[in-house]
Amino acid sequence: MDYKVQVSGEILELTNLEKEYWPGINKGALLEYWRLVGPAALPYLLDRPLSLLRAPHGKKPFWQKNLPPHAPLWLPSFQYHDTCYLIANNLAALLWAVNQGAIELHPWAATAGAPLFPDFAILDLDPMPPWGFDRAREAAFAARNLAGELGLTFYPKTSGAEGIHLYLPLERRYPYNLVTKFMEKFCQVIAQALPSLTTVERLVKNRQGQVYLDYLQNVPTKTIVAPYCPRIREGASISCPLAWDELADAEPQDFTITTVPGRIQRRGDLWEGVLQGQNIDNALEKLGITSDPQRSPHSEMQDSTVDTPRSPVPVEP
């Protein structure tokens, strides 16, 4: 059965709600999940171009970046080079994407207004077989300790699989190339201190039994699954923001499409600080990283924001 509903002032036609995405969990349940968690999730999607991992027919998922021609004109969008990205700036845009069969939402670490100056750096902790979440947890605490020595704070979330994602909020004045250098050096320090646990080795065959410290998420247009987003995995697991004091006992299967709405209702959003940028000048100096003079985010915005035939996000002042 299909329905028409009004959301954020727009009319949405929700279709094929009975389609099963996970055993016992259909499309209607997924839409209801996002309706419930939208207020907590939307701040992390605001003004960020999205790549969508879609499975509209319950079959093999595929990536979609370009908005299709039939997309409603009211959808916020951003033209970057040859791609017109969806931006979920409100619940209507978010539910529109989900109704199109988008299971996973992968936003940029930068906003449309300053696409080469990220708001946060990301460290993806990826445990290699035979290890799993326990080893990723060890690596996460090691990263937290090093960040603390540098006067910085990471925010953890489950990946929705066996890994952990760490977010480092940044003032929006560090270009991607500098952020990548910083995260590379940061990870090298950890790998040198804990070689049996962690590695920065890029060849998969050479990092078995270790946690891969993936700092290469920090390049323009690279994405990682959004906070509070479900994964296309057994159990409908969620990439869920955590507090550090609960990471010691947390397990990925604790956070699912059925448990996370109640968790947010009880505890609120534990990740509000991730939207408050941090100055990394002292950390760069401590790690021996020098930066070349850069254009300001404002000048870069003027060069990179392009008018589109849709409704682009306004350039930030």
KESEFI-864940 format. One line per field, with one value per residue: residue in three letters; x, y, z of N, C-alpha, C in turn; residue number from 1. Coordinates in steps of 0.02 Angstrom, whole numbers, plus 50000, padded with zeros to 5 digits. Layout:
// KESEFI-864940
residu = (ala	...) $
n.c1 = (X	...) $
n.c2 = (Y	...) $
n.c3 = (Z	...) $
ca.c1 = (X	...) $
ca.c2 = (Y	...) $
ca.c3 = (Z	...) $
c.c1 = (X	...) $
c.c2 = (Y	...) $
c.c3 = (Z	...) $
num = (NUM	...) $
This chain:
// KESEFI-864940
residu = (met	asp	tyr	lys	val	gln	val	ser	gly	glu	ile	leu	glu	leu	thr	asn	leu	glu	lys	glu	tyr	trp	pro	gly	ile	asn	lys	gly	ala	leu	leu	glu	tyr	trp	arg	leu	val	gly	pro	ala	ala	leu	pro	tyr	leu	leu	asp	arg	pro	leu	ser	leu	leu	arg	ala	pro	his	gly	lys	lys	pro	phe	trp	gln	lys	asn	leu	pro	pro	his	ala	pro	leu	trp	leu	pro	ser	phe	gln	tyr	his	asp	thr	cys	tyr	leu	ile	ala	asn	asn	leu	ala	ala	leu	leu	trp	ala	val	asn	gln	gly	ala	ile	glu	leu	his	pro	trp	ala	ala	thr	ala	gly	ala	pro	leu	phe	pro	asp	phe	ala	ile	leu	asp	leu	asp	pro	met	pro	pro	trp	gly	phe	asp	arg	ala	arg	glu	ala	ala	phe	ala	ala	arg	asn	leu	ala	gly	glu	leu	gly	leu	thr	phe	tyr	pro	lys	thr	ser	gly	ala	glu	gly	ile	his	leu	tyr	leu	pro	leu	glu	arg	arg	tyr	pro	tyr	asn	leu	val	thr	lys	phe	met	glu	lys	phe	cys	gln	val	ile	ala	gln	ala	leu	pro	ser	leu	thr	thr	val	glu	arg	leu	val	lys	asn	arg	gln	gly	gln	val	tyr	leu	asp	tyr	leu	gln	asn	val	pro	thr	lys	thr	ile	val	ala	pro	tyr	cys	pro	arg	ile	arg	glu	gly	ala	ser	ile	ser	cys	pro	leu	ala	trp	asp	glu	leu	ala	asp	ala	glu	pro	gln	asp	phe	thr	ile	thr	thr	val	pro	gly	arg	ile	gln	arg	arg	gly	asp	leu	trp	glu	gly	val	leu	gln	gly	gln	asn	ile	asp	asn	ala	leu	glu	lys	leu	gly	ile	thr	ser	asp	pro	gln	arg	ser	pro	his	ser	glu	met	gln	asp	ser	thr	val	asp	thr	pro	arg	ser	pro	val	pro	val	glu	pro) $
n.c1 = (50042	50023	50062	50022	50103	50127	50275	50389	50332	50320	50248	50255	50257	50247	50303	50281	50290	50288	50395	50527	50676	50769	50766	50607	50598	50536	50522	50435	50458	50589	50574	50499	50592	50686	50604	50590	50722	50768	50778	50895	50988	50993	51073	51203	51199	51173	51190	51281	51343	51278	51314	51224	51186	51096	50959	50836	50753	50771	50878	51044	51144	51180	51280	51231	51257	51222	51077	50923	50838	50701	50686	50611	50597	50608	50702	50850	51009	51174	51289	51436	51574	51538	51431	51274	51230	51122	51065	51023	50938	50827	50691	50602	50680	50769	50683	50633	50745	50761	50642	50669	50740	50862	50973	51091	51167	51293	51382	51483	51635	51650	51561	51442	51464	51600	51691	51821	51872	51866	51750	51779	51904	51925	51949	51957	51941	51985	51970	52068	52045	52097	52029	51909	51786	51834	51973	51973	51919	52024	52118	52049	52048	52185	52205	52126	52201	52322	52272	52227	52351	52390	52305	52176	52010	51929	51781	51687	51605	51510	51544	51443	51475	51614	51704	51765	51728	51813	51789	51860	51830	51849	51905	51845	51955	52062	52136	52099	52218	52310	52245	52245	52384	52407	52326	52386	52516	52480	52424	52535	52616	52543	52545	52681	52704	52620	52641	52599	52465	52412	52414	52472	52481	52442	52417	52309	52343	52456	52421	52354	52272	52288	52237	52183	52230	52145	52173	52146	52021	52012	52002	51953	51780	51770	51680	51593	51491	51344	51315	51201	51150	51076	51150	51182	51172	51163	51043	51013	51100	51164	51261	51319	51333	51437	51472	51631	51643	51557	51605	51692	51616	51528	51448	51437	51313	51225	51164	51039	50910	50796	50830	50897	50813	50745	50854	50903	50795	50804	50935	50972	51064	51227	51332	51346	51455	51535	51510	51573	51709	51886	52044	52193	52322	52430	52443	52483	52609	52674	52681	52768	52727	52718	52629	52583	52548	52374	52227	52082	51937	51829	51867	51884	51756	51690	51746	51707	51571	51432	51303	51151	51026	50936	50903	51019	51119	51137	51281	51392	51417) $
n.c2 = (49940	50113	50280	50455	50586	50732	50815	50920	51026	50980	50868	50697	50544	50390	50232	50054	50000	49879	49806	49696	49727	49683	49527	49517	49654	49789	49909	50009	50007	50052	50184	50234	50222	50322	50433	50442	50456	50562	50700	50692	50646	50733	50853	50810	50790	50908	51022	50941	50857	50704	50531	50392	50229	50116	50000	49969	49867	49765	49690	49666	49795	49964	50107	50278	50440	50553	50654	50593	50634	50642	50684	50781	50958	51034	50977	51001	51030	51006	51055	50987	50988	50870	50814	50809	50822	50757	50844	50822	50921	50930	50840	50796	50785	50688	50577	50563	50513	50390	50330	50306	50193	50204	50138	50160	50312	50417	50547	50691	50745	50878	51032	51090	51223	51244	51148	51096	51108	51022	50987	50898	50775	50602	50443	50281	50131	49975	49813	49672	49501	49369	49448	49556	49668	49688	49709	49824	49910	49918	49986	50105	50163	50183	50280	50382	50412	50462	50573	50647	50681	50772	50873	50860	50801	50653	50580	50435	50312	50166	50067	49997	49877	49776	49871	50032	50204	50355	50523	50681	50837	50988	51156	51253	51282	51214	51142	50997	50929	50959	50907	50772	50745	50767	50666	50553	50557	50551	50423	50347	50365	50295	50165	50136	50133	50029	49901	49767	49773	49874	49946	50037	49988	49971	49865	49732	49597	49606	49647	49561	49509	49626	49794	49901	50063	50176	50316	50373	50414	50547	50640	50747	50735	50606	50484	50426	50314	50389	50458	50370	50297	50154	49996	49893	49754	49596	49593	49727	49829	49980	50125	50193	50335	50347	50364	50383	50315	50209	50131	50031	49920	49905	49825	49789	49733	49783	49896	49934	49948	49935	49961	50085	50204	50209	50220	50349	50424	50402	50443	50550	50642	50593	50655	50789	50877	50853	50939	51054	51141	51105	51179	51137	51180	51176	51039	51002	51061	50989	50864	50888	50943	51052	51186	51252	51418	51445	51465	51549	51472	51548	51607	51492	51441	51530	51494	51363	51339	51312	51374	51285	51201	51160	51175	51245	51234	51380	51488	51501	51644) $
n.c3 = (50000	49962	50018	50038	50115	50215	50242	50320	50252	50123	50000	50007	49919	49978	49942	49910	50041	50106	50063	50098	50182	50277	50365	50427	50436	50355	50219	50262	50400	50402	50354	50460	50562	50524	50533	50670	50719	50649	50700	50780	50689	50577	50598	50567	50435	50376	50246	50180	50041	49976	49952	49898	49950	49874	49874	49802	49758	49843	49807	49743	49809	49751	49708	49707	49655	49578	49570	49506	49350	49374	49504	49634	49617	49732	49813	49908	49832	49761	49645	49592	49501	49381	49444	49522	49679	49806	49951	50114	50196	50272	50349	50252	50133	50175	50199	50071	50002	50068	50033	49901	49907	49969	50077	50147	50194	50144	50189	50142	50226	50222	50193	50070	50052	50073	50002	50003	50127	50263	50400	50496	50536	50494	50562	50517	50591	50554	50583	50543	50487	50598	50687	50772	50829	50960	50948	50870	50962	51057	50980	50960	51089	51103	51004	51057	51172	51118	51049	51158	51216	51124	51146	51095	51050	51010	50938	50955	50851	50815	50670	50618	50576	50603	50636	50697	50694	50710	50745	50721	50766	50673	50656	50522	50428	50384	50248	50145	50104	50204	50316	50283	50287	50423	50483	50430	50487	50621	50628	50594	50706	50803	50746	50749	50886	50926	50851	50841	50855	50771	50604	50460	50337	50169	50082	50085	50105	50182	50307	50394	50542	50611	50658	50538	50513	50441	50364	50247	50220	50219	50105	49969	49928	49975	50068	50217	50310	50378	50544	50646	50542	50462	50412	50269	50315	50400	50528	50533	50581	50659	50625	50756	50861	51006	51183	51261	51382	51372	51272	51310	51346	51244	51102	50927	50889	50980	50936	50839	50712	50785	50918	50930	50916	51043	51126	51093	51137	51274	51309	51231	51104	51099	51040	51017	51029	50919	50820	50851	50807	50817	50853	50774	50769	50866	50879	50751	50750	50853	50794	50695	50573	50442	50366	50208	50149	50129	50029	50091	50165	50121	49996	49925	49925	49840	49719	49702	49719	49623	49523	49496	49395	49484	49654	49731	49882	49979	49966	50101	50206) $
ca.c1 = (50000	50061	50033	50046	50109	50159	50334	50429	50298	50319	50207	50292	50220	50286	50282	50307	50310	50293	50455	50570	50747	50801	50715	50559	50601	50521	50535	50396	50493	50648	50551	50479	50654	50715	50560	50603	50790	50786	50803	50963	51032	50997	51129	51263	51189	51158	51232	51333	51324	51269	51314	51173	51191	51026	50937	50764	50715	50792	50929	51112	51145	51222	51291	51204	51277	51182	51005	50892	50799	50632	50687	50573	50639	50617	50757	50915	51059	51238	51325	51509	51598	51484	51384	51224	51219	51069	51082	50965	50936	50766	50665	50571	50732	50794	50634	50630	50800	50746	50588	50700	50778	50928	50981	51146	51181	51364	51394	51551	51659	51648	51496	51439	51489	51673	51702	51891	51891	51821	51732	51810	51945	51896	51993	51919	51978	51960	52006	52078	52036	52036	52005	51848	51771	51876	52037	51959	51909	52090	52149	52013	52073	52253	52198	52102	52256	52367	52237	52229	52418	52394	52254	52119	51959	51895	51714	51681	51541	51517	51537	51386	51505	51663	51751	51747	51745	51829	51782	51897	51802	51899	51887	51840	52006	52116	52119	52103	52285	52341	52212	52270	52452	52401	52300	52437	52567	52447	52418	52602	52639	52509	52569	52749	52700	52582	52645	52563	52394	52389	52456	52451	52496	52385	52403	52270	52378	52510	52397	52311	52281	52299	52185	52206	52215	52130	52170	52134	51953	52016	52016	51891	51723	51768	51624	51588	51421	51323	51292	51133	51126	51078	51195	51154	51202	51117	51026	50996	51142	51167	51324	51291	51377	51446	51514	51691	51636	51518	51637	51726	51571	51481	51455	51401	51244	51183	51137	51001	50853	50744	50853	50925	50765	50735	50917	50905	50744	50827	51000	50984	51120	51289	51384	51337	51519	51571	51497	51612	51774	51946	52105	52245	52387	52480	52452	52524	52678	52701	52694	52817	52695	52713	52578	52594	52492	52316	52170	52033	51875	51783	51886	51872	51684	51672	51770	51682	51498	51408	51230	51125	50956	50892	50901	51080	51127	51168	51350	51398	51451) $
ca.c2 = (50000	50175	50335	50522	50619	50798	50818	50981	51068	50949	50808	50638	50483	50334	50174	49987	49998	49810	49774	49675	49744	49635	49480	49545	49727	49812	49979	50052	50012	50094	50253	50253	50231	50387	50484	50447	50477	50619	50759	50680	50631	50785	50900	50782	50788	50976	51052	50894	50815	50633	50473	50347	50158	50099	49932	49981	49807	49714	49649	49690	49868	50001	50176	50332	50507	50602	50654	50575	50689	50645	50706	50843	51019	51064	50945	51036	50994	51041	51036	50988	50961	50844	50776	50846	50784	50772	50866	50810	50976	50925	50772	50778	50763	50625	50523	50553	50469	50324	50301	50284	50132	50218	50107	50194	50381	50430	50618	50718	50776	50949	51055	51116	51291	51245	51076	51075	51122	50979	51005	50849	50721	50537	50385	50219	50075	49917	49754	49619	49434	49341	49491	49593	49730	49695	49739	49892	49947	49933	50038	50167	50193	50207	50342	50432	50433	50505	50636	50684	50709	50828	50921	50853	50754	50612	50555	50369	50280	50101	50070	49956	49811	49758	49925	50092	50268	50409	50589	50735	50901	51036	51222	51248	51322	51170	51109	50925	50902	50965	50860	50705	50740	50761	50601	50504	50558	50528	50350	50319	50365	50239	50102	50125	50116	49967	49866	49704	49788	49920	49953	50083	49951	49976	49800	49691	49535	49619	49673	49513	49505	49692	49843	49948	50133	50204	50389	50396	50440	50620	50671	50778	50695	50541	50481	50371	50309	50442	50440	50344	50265	50081	49965	49836	49696	49556	49621	49798	49865	50053	50159	50231	50373	50321	50398	50343	50272	50149	50092	49973	49863	49904	49777	49815	49709	49819	49956	49913	49990	49929	49984	50152	50258	50212	50245	50421	50451	50399	50475	50606	50635	50596	50676	50859	50911	50842	50996	51110	51131	51111	51207	51086	51211	51150	50968	51000	51077	50933	50808	50909	50955	51122	51198	51306	51466	51419	51509	51543	51437	51594	51612	51426	51435	51567	51458	51295	51334	51324	51374	51227	51211	51138	51225	51234	51262	51446	51496	51530	51709) $
ca.c3 = (50000	49958	50056	50029	50180	50214	50286	50311	50204	50057	49995	49987	49905	50004	49902	49922	50111	50130	50037	50152	50175	50321	50388	50474	50437	50287	50201	50306	50465	50392	50352	50527	50599	50509	50561	50742	50735	50607	50736	50803	50632	50527	50605	50538	50363	50353	50194	50157	49984	49995	49908	49923	49935	49864	49859	49797	49743	49889	49775	49752	49815	49705	49727	49667	49675	49541	49576	49442	49320	49400	49574	49643	49614	49798	49850	49908	49792	49753	49585	49601	49437	49338	49485	49560	49740	49853	50018	50157	50244	50312	50354	50188	50087	50202	50186	49998	49984	50095	49992	49838	49919	49997	50142	50179	50175	50155	50177	50143	50288	50209	50171	50002	50051	50075	49989	50011	50196	50303	50468	50540	50509	50510	50566	50510	50621	50518	50606	50493	50514	50628	50741	50760	50864	51020	50929	50849	51024	51084	50938	50972	51151	51090	50967	51104	51216	51080	51037	51220	51224	51077	51165	51050	51069	50960	50954	50924	50834	50783	50598	50599	50562	50655	50646	50735	50662	50756	50714	50753	50743	50651	50630	50450	50396	50366	50185	50147	50098	50270	50361	50266	50314	50495	50502	50412	50539	50682	50624	50595	50775	50836	50718	50773	50957	50936	50786	50840	50855	50719	50544	50407	50276	50124	50052	50131	50120	50228	50371	50427	50614	50639	50644	50488	50528	50375	50365	50179	50214	50223	50040	49944	49904	50008	50115	50263	50328	50423	50611	50654	50480	50457	50365	50232	50348	50440	50593	50528	50629	50650	50640	50812	50905	51074	51231	51274	51441	51357	51220	51340	51350	51187	51048	50868	50885	51028	50905	50780	50693	50837	50984	50932	50933	51115	51155	51085	51180	51343	51323	51187	51058	51137	50995	50998	51025	50857	50776	50876	50778	50859	50823	50776	50756	50911	50863	50690	50769	50891	50749	50646	50509	50423	50315	50161	50149	50094	50019	50144	50144	50086	49926	49895	49914	49780	49660	49696	49722	49556	49516	49461	49376	49539	49708	49768	49948	49973	49988	50168	50205) $
c.c1 = (50044	50024	50062	50046	50141	50215	50373	50399	50295	50276	50251	50244	50265	50259	50314	50330	50318	50356	50504	50643	50792	50747	50670	50558	50590	50536	50496	50429	50555	50628	50530	50540	50682	50669	50575	50671	50811	50812	50874	51011	51044	51054	51194	51258	51183	51211	51286	51308	51326	51281	51267	51190	51120	51016	50862	50722	50735	50845	50997	51113	51192	51227	51257	51226	51234	51108	50974	50851	50730	50629	50649	50620	50650	50675	50819	50967	51121	51273	51399	51539	51539	51430	51338	51204	51156	51099	51019	50963	50873	50740	50633	50623	50761	50747	50625	50684	50786	50692	50613	50740	50848	50931	51036	51156	51254	51379	51469	51569	51662	51577	51499	51468	51565	51698	51773	51917	51845	51808	51760	51854	51915	51950	51949	51962	51948	51999	52009	52067	52101	52005	51942	51844	51816	51942	52028	51950	51977	52124	52115	52038	52144	52251	52173	52158	52305	52335	52238	52296	52428	52343	52191	52071	51929	51826	51704	51610	51556	51511	51473	51409	51553	51709	51723	51769	51758	51826	51821	51870	51858	51868	51891	51891	52067	52098	52131	52175	52322	52310	52236	52340	52449	52378	52350	52491	52540	52444	52486	52630	52608	52537	52640	52750	52667	52582	52608	52488	52372	52438	52427	52466	52434	52368	52369	52308	52433	52487	52348	52326	52295	52238	52214	52183	52206	52121	52153	52061	51954	52040	51950	51844	51721	51712	51631	51516	51403	51307	51218	51107	51128	51129	51160	51190	51149	51106	51008	51034	51148	51239	51308	51343	51377	51480	51574	51681	51594	51552	51669	51682	51524	51498	51414	51328	51198	51143	51104	50944	50797	50765	50874	50873	50753	50796	50920	50853	50767	50887	51013	51042	51185	51345	51381	51403	51555	51559	51533	51685	51831	52004	52161	52315	52442	52495	52495	52597	52711	52718	52743	52790	52691	52662	52597	52536	52435	52265	52121	51974	51829	51802	51874	51798	51663	51691	51733	51606	51470	51332	51208	51053	50908	50889	50962	51080	51161	51240	51350	51435	51522) $
c.c2 = (50062	50230	50402	50556	50687	50799	50881	51026	51040	50885	50751	50580	50425	50270	50109	49977	49928	49775	49759	49691	49700	49586	49511	49620	49752	49886	50027	50061	50055	50168	50278	50263	50302	50444	50496	50476	50539	50679	50752	50674	50690	50835	50875	50774	50858	51003	51006	50853	50741	50586	50422	50275	50131	50025	49933	49919	49749	49668	49679	49766	49900	50073	50224	50398	50560	50597	50636	50633	50697	50669	50772	50904	51050	51032	50989	50996	51037	51012	51042	50951	50934	50808	50824	50804	50805	50797	50860	50862	50975	50854	50750	50751	50696	50567	50511	50504	50397	50291	50278	50220	50143	50189	50144	50263	50396	50503	50635	50740	50852	50968	51081	51186	51296	51174	51052	51088	51082	51006	50956	50802	50655	50484	50323	50162	50010	49855	49700	49551	49408	49385	49528	49656	49741	49729	49811	49937	49966	49989	50105	50201	50218	50274	50398	50458	50479	50573	50679	50716	50770	50882	50919	50799	50719	50594	50489	50352	50211	50110	50037	49887	49795	49815	49981	50153	50320	50475	50640	50801	50951	51104	51219	51296	51281	51133	51033	50899	50906	50916	50789	50695	50730	50692	50545	50500	50532	50452	50316	50315	50306	50172	50086	50105	50049	49926	49799	49713	49826	49923	50007	50052	49950	49909	49754	49628	49544	49646	49626	49511	49571	49736	49894	50018	50170	50279	50417	50415	50516	50651	50698	50727	50625	50541	50422	50371	50359	50416	50423	50309	50189	50058	49908	49774	49658	49589	49694	49839	49938	50076	50211	50269	50346	50373	50353	50295	50210	50105	50029	49911	49857	49849	49802	49795	49742	49875	49937	49960	49988	49957	50057	50207	50265	50238	50321	50454	50453	50444	50538	50591	50645	50630	50751	50896	50902	50899	51060	51101	51141	51140	51154	51115	51182	51076	50960	51013	51020	50874	50827	50922	51030	51130	51257	51356	51440	51475	51498	51502	51483	51599	51547	51415	51471	51530	51393	51288	51356	51325	51314	51241	51188	51193	51217	51264	51330	51445	51528	51596	51703) $
c.c3 = (50000	49996	50032	50097	50169	50265	50270	50256	50133	50058	49969	49973	49925	49973	49926	49994	50138	50106	50094	50136	50217	50343	50442	50477	50366	50278	50246	50374	50459	50389	50422	50571	50587	50533	50634	50757	50695	50646	50761	50744	50586	50537	50573	50462	50333	50306	50167	50097	50003	49936	49939	49902	49934	49851	49851	49785	49789	49860	49787	49756	49764	49729	49680	49697	49642	49557	49508	49415	49350	49473	49581	49645	49682	49837	49850	49871	49785	49692	49597	49542	49398	49378	49523	49621	49776	49919	50061	50212	50286	50308	50288	50139	50110	50186	50112	49977	50007	50054	49924	49846	49945	50067	50181	50150	50193	50138	50173	50214	50281	50187	50099	49997	50050	50063	49998	50081	50242	50373	50519	50501	50534	50510	50567	50536	50596	50539	50552	50525	50544	50681	50721	50802	50925	51004	50906	50911	51056	51045	50949	51035	51143	51053	51013	51148	51180	51066	51100	51233	51179	51092	51123	51075	51008	50986	50918	50903	50806	50707	50574	50578	50619	50672	50689	50695	50716	50718	50755	50727	50728	50639	50554	50417	50376	50302	50190	50145	50165	50319	50347	50294	50390	50516	50484	50466	50605	50683	50624	50665	50813	50812	50741	50846	50969	50872	50784	50837	50793	50661	50499	50338	50231	50090	50102	50152	50172	50295	50406	50502	50647	50625	50595	50507	50462	50380	50296	50166	50206	50158	50013	49913	49933	50059	50162	50289	50383	50493	50611	50591	50485	50405	50329	50257	50387	50508	50592	50579	50609	50664	50693	50851	50976	51118	51246	51332	51428	51304	51248	51340	51290	51137	50989	50867	50935	50995	50839	50767	50745	50904	50986	50944	51008	51151	51151	51131	51253	51356	51281	51140	51097	51099	50977	50990	50959	50807	50798	50854	50828	50819	50830	50763	50800	50897	50801	50707	50807	50847	50693	50577	50497	50367	50272	50167	50105	50081	50077	50119	50104	50012	49890	49881	49850	49717	49648	49696	49654	49556	49476	49441	49430	49592	49752	49837	49944	49997	50057	50164	50230) $
num = (1	2	3	4	5	6	7	8	9	10	11	12	13	14	15	16	17	18	19	20	21	22	23	24	25	26	27	28	29	30	31	32	33	34	35	36	37	38	39	40	41	42	43	44	45	46	47	48	49	50	51	52	53	54	55	56	57	58	59	60	61	62	63	64	65	66	67	68	69	70	71	72	73	74	75	76	77	78	79	80	81	82	83	84	85	86	87	88	89	90	91	92	93	94	95	96	97	98	99	100	101	102	103	104	105	106	107	108	109	110	111	112	113	114	115	116	117	118	119	120	121	122	123	124	125	126	127	128	129	130	131	132	133	134	135	136	137	138	139	140	141	142	143	144	145	146	147	148	149	150	151	152	153	154	155	156	157	158	159	160	161	162	163	164	165	166	167	168	169	170	171	172	173	174	175	176	177	178	179	180	181	182	183	184	185	186	187	188	189	190	191	192	193	194	195	196	197	198	199	200	201	202	203	204	205	206	207	208	209	210	211	212	213	214	215	216	217	218	219	220	221	222	223	224	225	226	227	228	229	230	231	232	233	234	235	236	237	238	239	240	241	242	243	244	245	246	247	248	249	250	251	252	253	254	255	256	257	258	259	260	261	262	263	264	265	266	267	268	269	270	271	272	273	274	275	276	277	278	279	280	281	282	283	284	285	286	287	288	289	290	291	292	293	294	295	296	297	298	299	300	301	302	303	304	305	306	307	308	309	310	311	312	313	314	315	316	317) $
